[in-house]
């Protein structure tokens, strides 16, 4: 089973891959939750972050999540467009985790639901936005190489996260740089 850093491995499936922790092969219930669209609840933004940056970073995060939910698990080259939406530590983790899953013949079905609560802590550097999010991963199903569904044990269906987005330059736009556990702010 792929290893995960304690703070979080995922971004879309970043948080979704949290679900891999403790799979036991038992069948999951047949109920499928309704598909929701990402939401954004504006909060007062720190004065040093422009509203346009927050809107653009939110759009980049939504694109990242949607790309992760729509990966073609039969075609490794299809992951390149997903990898292009992250940078730094998150990109390294995505490549490592998804590479391991693909090599092992795993696949993921369903979608996660991203709920953007608003701007998180003040950025550590300029060109950075931190968003507080909740991610509902209850709609994801994981299958090993033999097609047996792997069921999550001891994982949270709606983890609270802080997503760090960074803008390296204007051409690249905003990229997901890290997804961290969030212990303060609005609960999920």
C-alpha positions in Angstrom: 0.0 0.0 0.0 1.3 3.5 -0.8 2.9 5.5 2.0 1.4 8.8 3.0 2.9 11.8 4.9 1.1 12.4 8.1 0.1 15.9 7.2 -1.7 14.7 4.1 -1.0 13.2 0.8 -3.7 14.5 -1.2 -5.0 16.9 -3.2 -7.9 15.7 -4.8 -7.6 12.8 -4.7 -5.2 14.5 -2.3 -7.7 14.1 0.5 -9.4 11.3 -1.3 -6.3 9.2 -1.0 -6.6 9.5 2.7 -9.3 6.9 2.2 -6.6 4.4 1.4 -5.5 4.3 5.0 -6.6 1.0 6.4 -8.4 -0.7 3.5 -9.6 -4.2 4.4 -11.4 -5.6 1.3 -14.9 -5.8 2.7 -17.7 -4.5 0.4 -19.0 -1.0 0.9 -22.6 -0.1 1.3 -24.4 0.4 -2.0 -25.7 3.9 -1.2 -24.2 6.6 -3.4 -24.2 10.2 -2.1 -25.5 12.9 -4.4 -23.0 14.8 -6.4 -22.5 18.3 -5.2 -20.7 21.2 -6.8 -17.8 23.0 -5.1 -18.9 25.9 -3.0 -17.1 29.1 -1.9 -18.3 31.1 1.1 -16.6 34.5 0.9 -15.0 35.6 4.2 -13.2 38.9 4.9 -9.8 38.6 3.2 -6.5 39.8 4.7 -5.8 43.2 3.3 -2.6 42.0 1.6 -4.4 39.5 -0.6 -6.3 40.9 -3.5 -9.8 39.7 -4.1 -8.9 38.8 -7.7 -6.1 36.6 -6.4 -8.5 34.8 -4.1 -11.0 34.2 -7.0 -8.2 33.0 -9.3 -6.7 30.7 -6.6 -10.2 29.3 -5.9 -10.7 28.6 -9.6 -7.3 26.9 -9.7 -8.1 24.7 -6.7 -11.5 23.7 -8.2 -9.8 22.8 -11.5 -7.2 20.7 -9.6 -10.0 18.8 -7.7 -12.1 18.3 -10.8 -9.0 16.9 -12.7 -8.3 14.5 -9.9 -11.9 13.3 -9.8 -11.8 12.7 -13.6 -8.5 10.7 -14.0 -8.4 7.9 -16.5 -7.0 5.0 -14.4 -6.4 3.0 -17.6 -4.0 5.6 -19.1 -1.0 6.8 -17.2 -0.4 9.6 -19.7 -3.8 11.1 -18.8 -2.4 12.1 -15.4 0.0 14.7 -16.9 -2.7 17.3 -17.1 -3.6 16.7 -13.4 0.1 16.9 -12.4 0.4 20.2 -14.3 -2.0 21.8 -11.7 0.3 21.4 -8.7 3.8 22.3 -7.8 6.4 21.7 -5.1 5.6 19.2 -2.3 2.1 18.5 -3.5 3.3 17.7 -7.1 5.9 15.3 -5.7 3.3 13.6 -3.5 0.8 13.3 -6.3 3.3 11.8 -8.6 4.5 9.3 -6.0 1.1 8.2 -4.7 -0.6 8.0 -8.1 2.4 6.3 -9.6 2.3 3.6 -6.9 -1.5 3.2 -7.4 -1.2 2.9 -11.1 1.8 0.4 -10.9 -0.2 -1.7 -8.5 -3.3 -1.7 -10.8 -5.6 0.2 -8.4 -8.4 2.4 -9.6 -10.7 4.9 -8.0 -14.4 5.5 -8.9 -16.7 8.3 -7.8 -16.0 11.9 -6.9 -15.0 13.9 -3.8 -16.8 17.1 -2.9 -14.8 20.2 -2.4 -16.2 22.9 -0.1 -14.1 26.1 0.0 -14.9 27.9 3.3 -12.8 31.0 2.6 -9.4 32.4 3.1 -7.2 30.7 5.7 -4.2 31.9 7.6 -2.2 34.8 6.3 0.2 33.7 3.6 3.9 33.1 4.5 5.1 34.7 1.3 3.8 37.0 -1.4 2.3 35.1 -4.3 0.6 32.7 -2.0 -3.0 32.1 -1.0 -4.2 29.8 1.7 -7.8 28.5 1.5 -9.7 26.7 4.3 -11.5 23.7 2.8 -13.6 20.7 3.7 -13.4 17.7 1.4 -16.1 15.0 1.4 -14.5 11.8 0.3 -17.5 9.5 1.1 -18.4 9.2 -2.6 -15.1 7.6 -3.5 -14.7 3.8 -4.0 -11.2 2.2 -4.3 -10.5 -1.1 -6.1 -7.3 -3.1 -6.0 -5.8 -4.8 -9.1 -8.1 -7.8 -8.8 -11.2 -5.6 -8.8 -11.9 -6.1 -5.1 -13.3 -3.0 -3.4 -11.1 -1.8 -0.6 -13.1 -0.2 2.3 -11.7 2.6 4.4 -11.3 2.0 8.1 -10.6 4.7 10.7 -10.6 7.6 8.3 -12.6 10.8 8.3 -15.1 11.2 5.5 -14.9 15.0 5.6 -11.4 16.1 6.6 -10.6 19.8 7.3 -7.7 21.1 5.2 -5.7 24.2 4.4 -4.7 24.3 0.8 -1.7 26.4 -0.1 -1.7 27.8 -3.6 1.2 29.7 -5.1 1.8 31.7 -8.3 5.2 31.2 -9.6 4.6 33.6 -12.5 1.7 35.1 -14.4 1.9 32.5 -17.2 1.7 29.5 -14.9 -1.2 31.0 -12.9 -2.1 29.6 -9.5 -0.9 26.0 -8.6 -1.6 23.8 -5.6 1.6 23.7 -3.6 0.5 21.9 -0.4 -2.5 20.4 1.3 -2.3 20.4 5.1 -4.5 19.4 8.0 -6.5 22.3 9.4 -7.1 22.3 13.2 -8.5 25.8 13.6 -11.4 27.8 12.0 -14.7 26.6 10.8 -15.2 22.8 11.4 -16.3 20.5 8.6 
